[in-house]
Amino acid sequence: MYMKLYLATGMAFRQLALSFRISKSTVSTIVIEVCKAIWKNLKEKHLPTPTIEQLKNIEKKFYEKWNYPNCIGSIDGKNIRVRCPKNSGSMFFNYKQYYSIVLMAIADANYKFIMVDVGGYGKDSDGGILCASNISIATIS
């Protein structure tokens, strides 16, 4: 129940712990484990790493729909505003003068995500985040 409440509302761990009379560290452990399990079980079905054949189809769609040759995806990073994480220093402080994490994604010609990476430091550039991300690793291999 508290997992559903956390994911739906973003309620603070302390507030969930008080509501359900369990420790904050227990709430934290449960939320992290459940999120990892959800990602592990859903990523291959809903967001698998594209195959060479799929990338060729995406390239074809970009050319047909947008008259843009040799393109296998549109990539961009989005700064998501967050409260400053404790003991993070300036790692999450971005050039826009607020704290953020970065969601980086690649979309196909129909605006559907084909790859995502969440969690880059707000201070990092899109290029730096791309090089350190799973997206870069997946496209190289």
Chimera marker file (.cmm) of the C-alpha trace (Angstrom):
<marker_set name="trace">
<marker id="1" x="0.000" y="0.000" z="0.000" r="1" g="1" b="0" radius="0.5"/>
<marker id="2" x="2.696" y="2.537" z="0.938" r="1" g="1" b="0" radius="0.5"/>
<marker id="3" x="4.607" y="1.696" z="-2.231" r="1" g="1" b="0" radius="0.5"/>
<marker id="4" x="1.581" y="2.609" z="-4.330" r="1" g="1" b="0" radius="0.5"/>
<marker id="5" x="1.087" y="5.748" z="-2.255" r="1" g="1" b="0" radius="0.5"/>
<marker id="6" x="4.740" y="6.769" z="-2.699" r="1" g="1" b="0" radius="0.5"/>
<marker id="7" x="4.774" y="6.232" z="-6.469" r="1" g="1" b="0" radius="0.5"/>
<marker id="8" x="1.418" y="7.970" z="-6.928" r="1" g="1" b="0" radius="0.5"/>
<marker id="9" x="2.068" y="11.006" z="-4.723" r="1" g="1" b="0" radius="0.5"/>
<marker id="10" x="5.807" y="11.252" z="-4.089" r="1" g="1" b="0" radius="0.5"/>
<marker id="11" x="5.020" y="11.449" z="-0.372" r="1" g="1" b="0" radius="0.5"/>
<marker id="12" x="8.143" y="11.774" z="1.797" r="1" g="1" b="0" radius="0.5"/>
<marker id="13" x="9.588" y="8.579" z="3.294" r="1" g="1" b="0" radius="0.5"/>
<marker id="14" x="9.267" y="10.083" z="6.787" r="1" g="1" b="0" radius="0.5"/>
<marker id="15" x="5.573" y="10.749" z="6.242" r="1" g="1" b="0" radius="0.5"/>
<marker id="16" x="5.006" y="7.217" z="4.924" r="1" g="1" b="0" radius="0.5"/>
<marker id="17" x="6.925" y="5.767" z="7.869" r="1" g="1" b="0" radius="0.5"/>
<marker id="18" x="4.719" y="7.640" z="10.334" r="1" g="1" b="0" radius="0.5"/>
<marker id="19" x="1.536" y="6.720" z="8.457" r="1" g="1" b="0" radius="0.5"/>
<marker id="20" x="2.314" y="2.998" z="8.429" r="1" g="1" b="0" radius="0.5"/>
<marker id="21" x="4.275" y="2.847" z="11.692" r="1" g="1" b="0" radius="0.5"/>
<marker id="22" x="7.445" y="1.466" z="10.210" r="1" g="1" b="0" radius="0.5"/>
<marker id="23" x="10.931" y="2.967" z="10.109" r="1" g="1" b="0" radius="0.5"/>
<marker id="24" x="12.023" y="5.422" z="7.450" r="1" g="1" b="0" radius="0.5"/>
<marker id="25" x="14.894" y="3.123" z="6.467" r="1" g="1" b="0" radius="0.5"/>
<marker id="26" x="12.416" y="0.255" z="5.943" r="1" g="1" b="0" radius="0.5"/>
<marker id="27" x="10.286" y="2.436" z="3.677" r="1" g="1" b="0" radius="0.5"/>
<marker id="28" x="13.408" y="3.459" z="1.763" r="1" g="1" b="0" radius="0.5"/>
<marker id="29" x="14.549" y="-0.136" z="1.312" r="1" g="1" b="0" radius="0.5"/>
<marker id="30" x="11.124" y="-1.301" z="0.164" r="1" g="1" b="0" radius="0.5"/>
<marker id="31" x="10.677" y="1.561" z="-2.322" r="1" g="1" b="0" radius="0.5"/>
<marker id="32" x="14.116" y="1.018" z="-3.848" r="1" g="1" b="0" radius="0.5"/>
<marker id="33" x="13.677" y="-2.764" z="-4.116" r="1" g="1" b="0" radius="0.5"/>
<marker id="34" x="10.207" y="-2.491" z="-5.642" r="1" g="1" b="0" radius="0.5"/>
<marker id="35" x="11.307" y="0.151" z="-8.175" r="1" g="1" b="0" radius="0.5"/>
<marker id="36" x="14.246" y="-2.042" z="-9.207" r="1" g="1" b="0" radius="0.5"/>
<marker id="37" x="11.924" y="-5.065" z="-9.558" r="1" g="1" b="0" radius="0.5"/>
<marker id="38" x="9.425" y="-3.075" z="-11.631" r="1" g="1" b="0" radius="0.5"/>
<marker id="39" x="12.195" y="-1.819" z="-13.923" r="1" g="1" b="0" radius="0.5"/>
<marker id="40" x="13.781" y="-5.263" z="-14.240" r="1" g="1" b="0" radius="0.5"/>
<marker id="41" x="10.481" y="-6.919" z="-15.175" r="1" g="1" b="0" radius="0.5"/>
<marker id="42" x="9.120" y="-4.230" z="-17.472" r="1" g="1" b="0" radius="0.5"/>
<marker id="43" x="12.166" y="-2.860" z="-19.301" r="1" g="1" b="0" radius="0.5"/>
<marker id="44" x="12.582" y="-5.778" z="-21.699" r="1" g="1" b="0" radius="0.5"/>
<marker id="45" x="8.876" y="-5.859" z="-22.542" r="1" g="1" b="0" radius="0.5"/>
<marker id="46" x="8.228" y="-2.113" z="-22.770" r="1" g="1" b="0" radius="0.5"/>
<marker id="47" x="11.623" y="-0.573" z="-23.485" r="1" g="1" b="0" radius="0.5"/>
<marker id="48" x="14.010" y="-3.185" z="-24.879" r="1" g="1" b="0" radius="0.5"/>
<marker id="49" x="17.336" y="-2.221" z="-26.431" r="1" g="1" b="0" radius="0.5"/>
<marker id="50" x="16.624" y="-1.771" z="-30.147" r="1" g="1" b="0" radius="0.5"/>
<marker id="51" x="17.992" y="-4.354" z="-32.556" r="1" g="1" b="0" radius="0.5"/>
<marker id="52" x="19.817" y="-3.487" z="-35.778" r="1" g="1" b="0" radius="0.5"/>
<marker id="53" x="16.655" y="-4.324" z="-37.731" r="1" g="1" b="0" radius="0.5"/>
<marker id="54" x="14.545" y="-2.003" z="-35.553" r="1" g="1" b="0" radius="0.5"/>
<marker id="55" x="17.077" y="0.797" z="-35.987" r="1" g="1" b="0" radius="0.5"/>
<marker id="56" x="16.925" y="0.344" z="-39.763" r="1" g="1" b="0" radius="0.5"/>
<marker id="57" x="13.118" y="0.625" z="-39.609" r="1" g="1" b="0" radius="0.5"/>
<marker id="58" x="13.398" y="3.769" z="-37.467" r="1" g="1" b="0" radius="0.5"/>
<marker id="59" x="15.851" y="5.268" z="-39.972" r="1" g="1" b="0" radius="0.5"/>
<marker id="60" x="13.413" y="4.486" z="-42.795" r="1" g="1" b="0" radius="0.5"/>
<marker id="61" x="10.528" y="6.165" z="-40.890" r="1" g="1" b="0" radius="0.5"/>
<marker id="62" x="12.608" y="9.296" z="-40.241" r="1" g="1" b="0" radius="0.5"/>
<marker id="63" x="13.281" y="9.585" z="-43.943" r="1" g="1" b="0" radius="0.5"/>
<marker id="64" x="9.679" y="8.880" z="-44.997" r="1" g="1" b="0" radius="0.5"/>
<marker id="65" x="8.002" y="11.086" z="-42.392" r="1" g="1" b="0" radius="0.5"/>
<marker id="66" x="10.483" y="13.912" z="-41.914" r="1" g="1" b="0" radius="0.5"/>
<marker id="67" x="12.695" y="13.701" z="-45.051" r="1" g="1" b="0" radius="0.5"/>
<marker id="68" x="15.657" y="13.322" z="-42.682" r="1" g="1" b="0" radius="0.5"/>
<marker id="69" x="18.125" y="10.678" z="-43.909" r="1" g="1" b="0" radius="0.5"/>
<marker id="70" x="20.441" y="8.464" z="-41.817" r="1" g="1" b="0" radius="0.5"/>
<marker id="71" x="18.750" y="9.293" z="-38.496" r="1" g="1" b="0" radius="0.5"/>
<marker id="72" x="18.013" y="6.530" z="-35.992" r="1" g="1" b="0" radius="0.5"/>
<marker id="73" x="16.638" y="8.723" z="-33.214" r="1" g="1" b="0" radius="0.5"/>
<marker id="74" x="16.228" y="12.172" z="-31.738" r="1" g="1" b="0" radius="0.5"/>
<marker id="75" x="18.083" y="12.631" z="-28.463" r="1" g="1" b="0" radius="0.5"/>
<marker id="76" x="17.783" y="15.248" z="-25.746" r="1" g="1" b="0" radius="0.5"/>
<marker id="77" x="18.242" y="15.693" z="-22.029" r="1" g="1" b="0" radius="0.5"/>
<marker id="78" x="15.705" y="17.286" z="-19.698" r="1" g="1" b="0" radius="0.5"/>
<marker id="79" x="16.584" y="18.764" z="-16.311" r="1" g="1" b="0" radius="0.5"/>
<marker id="80" x="14.041" y="17.655" z="-13.721" r="1" g="1" b="0" radius="0.5"/>
<marker id="81" x="13.943" y="20.047" z="-10.768" r="1" g="1" b="0" radius="0.5"/>
<marker id="82" x="14.631" y="18.403" z="-7.382" r="1" g="1" b="0" radius="0.5"/>
<marker id="83" x="15.357" y="19.523" z="-3.842" r="1" g="1" b="0" radius="0.5"/>
<marker id="84" x="19.054" y="19.561" z="-3.090" r="1" g="1" b="0" radius="0.5"/>
<marker id="85" x="20.063" y="16.035" z="-2.017" r="1" g="1" b="0" radius="0.5"/>
<marker id="86" x="21.899" y="15.955" z="1.325" r="1" g="1" b="0" radius="0.5"/>
<marker id="87" x="25.705" y="16.044" z="1.139" r="1" g="1" b="0" radius="0.5"/>
<marker id="88" x="25.658" y="16.377" z="-2.662" r="1" g="1" b="0" radius="0.5"/>
<marker id="89" x="27.507" y="19.676" z="-2.807" r="1" g="1" b="0" radius="0.5"/>
<marker id="90" x="27.054" y="21.181" z="-6.250" r="1" g="1" b="0" radius="0.5"/>
<marker id="91" x="26.724" y="17.903" z="-8.179" r="1" g="1" b="0" radius="0.5"/>
<marker id="92" x="23.029" y="18.482" z="-8.917" r="1" g="1" b="0" radius="0.5"/>
<marker id="93" x="23.213" y="22.304" z="-9.294" r="1" g="1" b="0" radius="0.5"/>
<marker id="94" x="22.784" y="23.172" z="-12.979" r="1" g="1" b="0" radius="0.5"/>
<marker id="95" x="23.592" y="26.170" z="-15.168" r="1" g="1" b="0" radius="0.5"/>
<marker id="96" x="19.960" y="27.310" z="-14.863" r="1" g="1" b="0" radius="0.5"/>
<marker id="97" x="20.652" y="27.961" z="-11.160" r="1" g="1" b="0" radius="0.5"/>
<marker id="98" x="18.547" y="25.189" z="-9.603" r="1" g="1" b="0" radius="0.5"/>
<marker id="99" x="19.061" y="21.576" z="-8.501" r="1" g="1" b="0" radius="0.5"/>
<marker id="100" x="18.108" y="18.866" z="-10.960" r="1" g="1" b="0" radius="0.5"/>
<marker id="101" x="18.611" y="15.341" z="-12.222" r="1" g="1" b="0" radius="0.5"/>
<marker id="102" x="18.707" y="14.697" z="-15.946" r="1" g="1" b="0" radius="0.5"/>
<marker id="103" x="16.384" y="12.476" z="-17.961" r="1" g="1" b="0" radius="0.5"/>
<marker id="104" x="18.049" y="11.659" z="-21.275" r="1" g="1" b="0" radius="0.5"/>
<marker id="105" x="16.009" y="9.926" z="-23.947" r="1" g="1" b="0" radius="0.5"/>
<marker id="106" x="16.064" y="8.906" z="-27.587" r="1" g="1" b="0" radius="0.5"/>
<marker id="107" x="12.781" y="8.997" z="-29.503" r="1" g="1" b="0" radius="0.5"/>
<marker id="108" x="11.861" y="7.488" z="-32.858" r="1" g="1" b="0" radius="0.5"/>
<marker id="109" x="10.155" y="9.295" z="-35.753" r="1" g="1" b="0" radius="0.5"/>
<marker id="110" x="6.753" y="8.861" z="-34.051" r="1" g="1" b="0" radius="0.5"/>
<marker id="111" x="7.897" y="10.472" z="-30.765" r="1" g="1" b="0" radius="0.5"/>
<marker id="112" x="8.062" y="7.124" z="-28.935" r="1" g="1" b="0" radius="0.5"/>
<marker id="113" x="10.935" y="6.571" z="-26.525" r="1" g="1" b="0" radius="0.5"/>
<marker id="114" x="13.299" y="3.851" z="-27.662" r="1" g="1" b="0" radius="0.5"/>
<marker id="115" x="15.944" y="4.361" z="-24.955" r="1" g="1" b="0" radius="0.5"/>
<marker id="116" x="16.074" y="6.316" z="-21.674" r="1" g="1" b="0" radius="0.5"/>
<marker id="117" x="18.602" y="7.105" z="-18.969" r="1" g="1" b="0" radius="0.5"/>
<marker id="118" x="17.548" y="8.817" z="-15.738" r="1" g="1" b="0" radius="0.5"/>
<marker id="119" x="19.760" y="10.105" z="-12.964" r="1" g="1" b="0" radius="0.5"/>
<marker id="120" x="22.490" y="12.212" z="-14.529" r="1" g="1" b="0" radius="0.5"/>
<marker id="121" x="23.823" y="15.059" z="-12.387" r="1" g="1" b="0" radius="0.5"/>
<marker id="122" x="22.284" y="18.434" z="-13.172" r="1" g="1" b="0" radius="0.5"/>
<marker id="123" x="25.766" y="19.992" z="-13.477" r="1" g="1" b="0" radius="0.5"/>
<marker id="124" x="26.766" y="17.694" z="-16.338" r="1" g="1" b="0" radius="0.5"/>
<marker id="125" x="26.331" y="18.525" z="-20.014" r="1" g="1" b="0" radius="0.5"/>
<marker id="126" x="24.155" y="16.395" z="-22.303" r="1" g="1" b="0" radius="0.5"/>
<marker id="127" x="27.300" y="15.082" z="-24.008" r="1" g="1" b="0" radius="0.5"/>
<marker id="128" x="28.906" y="14.083" z="-20.705" r="1" g="1" b="0" radius="0.5"/>
<marker id="129" x="25.726" y="12.359" z="-19.550" r="1" g="1" b="0" radius="0.5"/>
<marker id="130" x="25.413" y="10.527" z="-22.874" r="1" g="1" b="0" radius="0.5"/>
<marker id="131" x="28.995" y="9.219" z="-22.692" r="1" g="1" b="0" radius="0.5"/>
<marker id="132" x="28.466" y="7.920" z="-19.140" r="1" g="1" b="0" radius="0.5"/>
<marker id="133" x="24.978" y="6.483" z="-19.762" r="1" g="1" b="0" radius="0.5"/>
<marker id="134" x="23.607" y="3.071" z="-20.635" r="1" g="1" b="0" radius="0.5"/>
<marker id="135" x="22.487" y="4.583" z="-23.939" r="1" g="1" b="0" radius="0.5"/>
<marker id="136" x="26.084" y="5.066" z="-25.010" r="1" g="1" b="0" radius="0.5"/>
<marker id="137" x="27.045" y="1.567" z="-23.889" r="1" g="1" b="0" radius="0.5"/>
<marker id="138" x="24.076" y="-0.006" z="-25.721" r="1" g="1" b="0" radius="0.5"/>
<marker id="139" x="24.730" y="1.827" z="-28.983" r="1" g="1" b="0" radius="0.5"/>
<marker id="140" x="28.444" y="0.994" z="-29.009" r="1" g="1" b="0" radius="0.5"/>
<marker id="141" x="27.977" y="-2.754" z="-28.436" r="1" g="1" b="0" radius="0.5"/>
<link id1="1" id2="2" r="1" g="1" b="0" radius="0.2"/>
<link id1="2" id2="3" r="1" g="1" b="0" radius="0.2"/>
<link id1="3" id2="4" r="1" g="1" b="0" radius="0.2"/>
<link id1="4" id2="5" r="1" g="1" b="0" radius="0.2"/>
<link id1="5" id2="6" r="1" g="1" b="0" radius="0.2"/>
<link id1="6" id2="7" r="1" g="1" b="0" radius="0.2"/>
<link id1="7" id2="8" r="1" g="1" b="0" radius="0.2"/>
<link id1="8" id2="9" r="1" g="1" b="0" radius="0.2"/>
<link id1="9" id2="10" r="1" g="1" b="0" radius="0.2"/>
<link id1="10" id2="11" r="1" g="1" b="0" radius="0.2"/>
<link id1="11" id2="12" r="1" g="1" b="0" radius="0.2"/>
<link id1="12" id2="13" r="1" g="1" b="0" radius="0.2"/>
<link id1="13" id2="14" r="1" g="1" b="0" radius="0.2"/>
<link id1="14" id2="15" r="1" g="1" b="0" radius="0.2"/>
<link id1="15" id2="16" r="1" g="1" b="0" radius="0.2"/>
<link id1="16" id2="17" r="1" g="1" b="0" radius="0.2"/>
<link id1="17" id2="18" r="1" g="1" b="0" radius="0.2"/>
<link id1="18" id2="19" r="1" g="1" b="0" radius="0.2"/>
<link id1="19" id2="20" r="1" g="1" b="0" radius="0.2"/>
<link id1="20" id2="21" r="1" g="1" b="0" radius="0.2"/>
<link id1="21" id2="22" r="1" g="1" b="0" radius="0.2"/>
<link id1="22" id2="23" r="1" g="1" b="0" radius="0.2"/>
<link id1="23" id2="24" r="1" g="1" b="0" radius="0.2"/>
<link id1="24" id2="25" r="1" g="1" b="0" radius="0.2"/>
<link id1="25" id2="26" r="1" g="1" b="0" radius="0.2"/>
<link id1="26" id2="27" r="1" g="1" b="0" radius="0.2"/>
<link id1="27" id2="28" r="1" g="1" b="0" radius="0.2"/>
<link id1="28" id2="29" r="1" g="1" b="0" radius="0.2"/>
<link id1="29" id2="30" r="1" g="1" b="0" radius="0.2"/>
<link id1="30" id2="31" r="1" g="1" b="0" radius="0.2"/>
<link id1="31" id2="32" r="1" g="1" b="0" radius="0.2"/>
<link id1="32" id2="33" r="1" g="1" b="0" radius="0.2"/>
<link id1="33" id2="34" r="1" g="1" b="0" radius="0.2"/>
<link id1="34" id2="35" r="1" g="1" b="0" radius="0.2"/>
<link id1="35" id2="36" r="1" g="1" b="0" radius="0.2"/>
<link id1="36" id2="37" r="1" g="1" b="0" radius="0.2"/>
<link id1="37" id2="38" r="1" g="1" b="0" radius="0.2"/>
<link id1="38" id2="39" r="1" g="1" b="0" radius="0.2"/>
<link id1="39" id2="40" r="1" g="1" b="0" radius="0.2"/>
<link id1="40" id2="41" r="1" g="1" b="0" radius="0.2"/>
<link id1="41" id2="42" r="1" g="1" b="0" radius="0.2"/>
<link id1="42" id2="43" r="1" g="1" b="0" radius="0.2"/>
<link id1="43" id2="44" r="1" g="1" b="0" radius="0.2"/>
<link id1="44" id2="45" r="1" g="1" b="0" radius="0.2"/>
<link id1="45" id2="46" r="1" g="1" b="0" radius="0.2"/>
<link id1="46" id2="47" r="1" g="1" b="0" radius="0.2"/>
<link id1="47" id2="48" r="1" g="1" b="0" radius="0.2"/>
<link id1="48" id2="49" r="1" g="1" b="0" radius="0.2"/>
<link id1="49" id2="50" r="1" g="1" b="0" radius="0.2"/>
<link id1="50" id2="51" r="1" g="1" b="0" radius="0.2"/>
<link id1="51" id2="52" r="1" g="1" b="0" radius="0.2"/>
<link id1="52" id2="53" r="1" g="1" b="0" radius="0.2"/>
<link id1="53" id2="54" r="1" g="1" b="0" radius="0.2"/>
<link id1="54" id2="55" r="1" g="1" b="0" radius="0.2"/>
<link id1="55" id2="56" r="1" g="1" b="0" radius="0.2"/>
<link id1="56" id2="57" r="1" g="1" b="0" radius="0.2"/>
<link id1="57" id2="58" r="1" g="1" b="0" radius="0.2"/>
<link id1="58" id2="59" r="1" g="1" b="0" radius="0.2"/>
<link id1="59" id2="60" r="1" g="1" b="0" radius="0.2"/>
<link id1="60" id2="61" r="1" g="1" b="0" radius="0.2"/>
<link id1="61" id2="62" r="1" g="1" b="0" radius="0.2"/>
<link id1="62" id2="63" r="1" g="1" b="0" radius="0.2"/>
<link id1="63" id2="64" r="1" g="1" b="0" radius="0.2"/>
<link id1="64" id2="65" r="1" g="1" b="0" radius="0.2"/>
<link id1="65" id2="66" r="1" g="1" b="0" radius="0.2"/>
<link id1="66" id2="67" r="1" g="1" b="0" radius="0.2"/>
<link id1="67" id2="68" r="1" g="1" b="0" radius="0.2"/>
<link id1="68" id2="69" r="1" g="1" b="0" radius="0.2"/>
<link id1="69" id2="70" r="1" g="1" b="0" radius="0.2"/>
<link id1="70" id2="71" r="1" g="1" b="0" radius="0.2"/>
<link id1="71" id2="72" r="1" g="1" b="0" radius="0.2"/>
<link id1="72" id2="73" r="1" g="1" b="0" radius="0.2"/>
<link id1="73" id2="74" r="1" g="1" b="0" radius="0.2"/>
<link id1="74" id2="75" r="1" g="1" b="0" radius="0.2"/>
<link id1="75" id2="76" r="1" g="1" b="0" radius="0.2"/>
<link id1="76" id2="77" r="1" g="1" b="0" radius="0.2"/>
<link id1="77" id2="78" r="1" g="1" b="0" radius="0.2"/>
<link id1="78" id2="79" r="1" g="1" b="0" radius="0.2"/>
<link id1="79" id2="80" r="1" g="1" b="0" radius="0.2"/>
<link id1="80" id2="81" r="1" g="1" b="0" radius="0.2"/>
<link id1="81" id2="82" r="1" g="1" b="0" radius="0.2"/>
<link id1="82" id2="83" r="1" g="1" b="0" radius="0.2"/>
<link id1="83" id2="84" r="1" g="1" b="0" radius="0.2"/>
<link id1="84" id2="85" r="1" g="1" b="0" radius="0.2"/>
<link id1="85" id2="86" r="1" g="1" b="0" radius="0.2"/>
<link id1="86" id2="87" r="1" g="1" b="0" radius="0.2"/>
<link id1="87" id2="88" r="1" g="1" b="0" radius="0.2"/>
<link id1="88" id2="89" r="1" g="1" b="0" radius="0.2"/>
<link id1="89" id2="90" r="1" g="1" b="0" radius="0.2"/>
<link id1="90" id2="91" r="1" g="1" b="0" radius="0.2"/>
<link id1="91" id2="92" r="1" g="1" b="0" radius="0.2"/>
<link id1="92" id2="93" r="1" g="1" b="0" radius="0.2"/>
<link id1="93" id2="94" r="1" g="1" b="0" radius="0.2"/>
<link id1="94" id2="95" r="1" g="1" b="0" radius="0.2"/>
<link id1="95" id2="96" r="1" g="1" b="0" radius="0.2"/>
<link id1="96" id2="97" r="1" g="1" b="0" radius="0.2"/>
<link id1="97" id2="98" r="1" g="1" b="0" radius="0.2"/>
<link id1="98" id2="99" r="1" g="1" b="0" radius="0.2"/>
<link id1="99" id2="100" r="1" g="1" b="0" radius="0.2"/>
<link id1="100" id2="101" r="1" g="1" b="0" radius="0.2"/>
<link id1="101" id2="102" r="1" g="1" b="0" radius="0.2"/>
<link id1="102" id2="103" r="1" g="1" b="0" radius="0.2"/>
<link id1="103" id2="104" r="1" g="1" b="0" radius="0.2"/>
<link id1="104" id2="105" r="1" g="1" b="0" radius="0.2"/>
<link id1="105" id2="106" r="1" g="1" b="0" radius="0.2"/>
<link id1="106" id2="107" r="1" g="1" b="0" radius="0.2"/>
<link id1="107" id2="108" r="1" g="1" b="0" radius="0.2"/>
<link id1="108" id2="109" r="1" g="1" b="0" radius="0.2"/>
<link id1="109" id2="110" r="1" g="1" b="0" radius="0.2"/>
<link id1="110" id2="111" r="1" g="1" b="0" radius="0.2"/>
<link id1="111" id2="112" r="1" g="1" b="0" radius="0.2"/>
<link id1="112" id2="113" r="1" g="1" b="0" radius="0.2"/>
<link id1="113" id2="114" r="1" g="1" b="0" radius="0.2"/>
<link id1="114" id2="115" r="1" g="1" b="0" radius="0.2"/>
<link id1="115" id2="116" r="1" g="1" b="0" radius="0.2"/>
<link id1="116" id2="117" r="1" g="1" b="0" radius="0.2"/>
<link id1="117" id2="118" r="1" g="1" b="0" radius="0.2"/>
<link id1="118" id2="119" r="1" g="1" b="0" radius="0.2"/>
<link id1="119" id2="120" r="1" g="1" b="0" radius="0.2"/>
<link id1="120" id2="121" r="1" g="1" b="0" radius="0.2"/>
<link id1="121" id2="122" r="1" g="1" b="0" radius="0.2"/>
<link id1="122" id2="123" r="1" g="1" b="0" radius="0.2"/>
<link id1="123" id2="124" r="1" g="1" b="0" radius="0.2"/>
<link id1="124" id2="125" r="1" g="1" b="0" radius="0.2"/>
<link id1="125" id2="126" r="1" g="1" b="0" radius="0.2"/>
<link id1="126" id2="127" r="1" g="1" b="0" radius="0.2"/>
<link id1="127" id2="128" r="1" g="1" b="0" radius="0.2"/>
<link id1="128" id2="129" r="1" g="1" b="0" radius="0.2"/>
<link id1="129" id2="130" r="1" g="1" b="0" radius="0.2"/>
<link id1="130" id2="131" r="1" g="1" b="0" radius="0.2"/>
<link id1="131" id2="132" r="1" g="1" b="0" radius="0.2"/>
<link id1="132" id2="133" r="1" g="1" b="0" radius="0.2"/>
<link id1="133" id2="134" r="1" g="1" b="0" radius="0.2"/>
<link id1="134" id2="135" r="1" g="1" b="0" radius="0.2"/>
<link id1="135" id2="136" r="1" g="1" b="0" radius="0.2"/>
<link id1="136" id2="137" r="1" g="1" b="0" radius="0.2"/>
<link id1="137" id2="138" r="1" g="1" b="0" radius="0.2"/>
<link id1="138" id2="139" r="1" g="1" b="0" radius="0.2"/>
<link id1="139" id2="140" r="1" g="1" b="0" radius="0.2"/>
<link id1="140" id2="141" r="1" g="1" b="0" radius="0.2"/>
</marker_set>
